[in-house]
Amino acid sequence: MSNARAISCEKGGEHSMLKERTFIYVSCCLFSVVGVLHLIRFVNGWDLIIGPWSAPVWLSGVAALFLGFMVYNATMLLGKKKKK
């Protein structure tokens, strides 16, 4: 069983790289959308109430910064994967 796995990994190198790039691209898009929504909430001061808890507006500012950092890193990673 382990030989079959090793052979399939060797043959699937190109396909595996494509899946990895696709995953990074999709996650980058999702992080961008959610980050922009948090930024809009932060700028407009919208309320976010989950059950009995009201999320503070500053939390969306922190989330927008964090997600921006994640998008930046994903973009850099995509650039490195493209050069390989």
C-alpha positions as CSV (number, residue, x, y, z in Angstrom):
1,M,0.0,0.0,0.0
2,S,2.8,2.4,0.8
3,N,4.5,1.8,-2.6
4,A,1.3,2.8,-4.4
5,R,1.0,6.0,-2.3
6,A,4.6,6.9,-3.1
7,I,4.2,6.3,-6.8
8,S,1.0,8.4,-6.9
9,C,2.7,11.2,-5.1
10,E,5.6,11.3,-7.5
11,K,3.3,11.3,-10.6
12,G,0.9,13.8,-9.1
13,G,3.5,16.6,-8.4
14,E,2.1,18.9,-11.0
15,H,-1.5,18.2,-10.1
16,S,-0.8,18.7,-6.4
17,M,0.8,22.1,-7.1
18,L,-2.3,23.2,-9.0
19,K,-4.5,22.2,-6.1
20,E,-2.4,24.1,-3.7
21,R,-2.4,27.2,-5.8
22,T,-6.2,27.0,-6.2
23,F,-6.6,26.6,-2.4
24,I,-4.4,29.6,-1.7
25,Y,-6.3,31.7,-4.4
26,V,-9.7,30.8,-3.0
27,S,-8.7,31.4,0.6
28,C,-7.2,34.8,-0.5
29,C,-10.5,35.7,-2.1
30,L,-12.5,34.7,0.9
31,F,-10.2,36.6,3.3
32,S,-10.5,39.6,1.1
33,V,-14.3,39.6,1.1
34,V,-14.6,39.1,4.9
35,G,-11.9,41.7,5.5
36,V,-13.7,44.3,3.4
37,L,-16.9,43.5,5.2
38,H,-15.2,44.0,8.6
39,L,-13.7,47.2,7.4
40,I,-17.1,48.5,6.2
41,R,-18.6,47.6,9.6
42,F,-15.7,49.4,11.4
43,V,-16.0,52.6,9.3
44,N,-19.8,52.7,9.5
45,G,-20.1,51.6,13.2
46,W,-22.7,48.9,12.5
47,D,-23.9,46.8,15.3
48,L,-23.1,43.0,15.4
49,I,-25.2,41.1,17.8
50,I,-24.7,37.3,18.2
51,G,-27.3,36.0,20.7
52,P,-27.0,38.0,23.9
53,W,-23.4,39.2,23.0
54,S,-22.8,42.5,21.2
55,A,-19.5,42.5,19.4
56,P,-17.5,45.7,19.9
57,V,-16.8,47.7,16.7
58,W,-13.0,47.8,17.4
59,L,-13.0,44.0,17.1
60,S,-13.9,44.4,13.4
61,G,-11.0,46.8,13.0
62,V,-8.6,44.3,14.4
63,A,-10.2,41.5,12.3
64,A,-9.8,43.7,9.1
65,L,-6.1,44.3,9.9
66,F,-5.5,40.6,10.6
67,L,-7.4,39.5,7.4
68,G,-5.4,42.1,5.4
69,F,-2.2,40.5,6.7
70,M,-3.5,37.1,5.7
71,V,-4.3,38.3,2.2
72,Y,-0.9,39.9,1.9
73,N,0.8,36.6,2.9
74,A,-1.3,34.6,0.6
75,T,-0.5,36.9,-2.3
76,M,3.2,36.6,-1.6
77,L,2.9,32.8,-1.4
78,L,1.1,32.7,-4.7
79,G,3.9,34.8,-6.2
80,K,6.5,32.3,-4.9
81,K,4.6,29.3,-6.2
82,K,4.3,30.8,-9.6
83,K,8.1,31.3,-9.9
84,K,8.8,27.6,-9.1
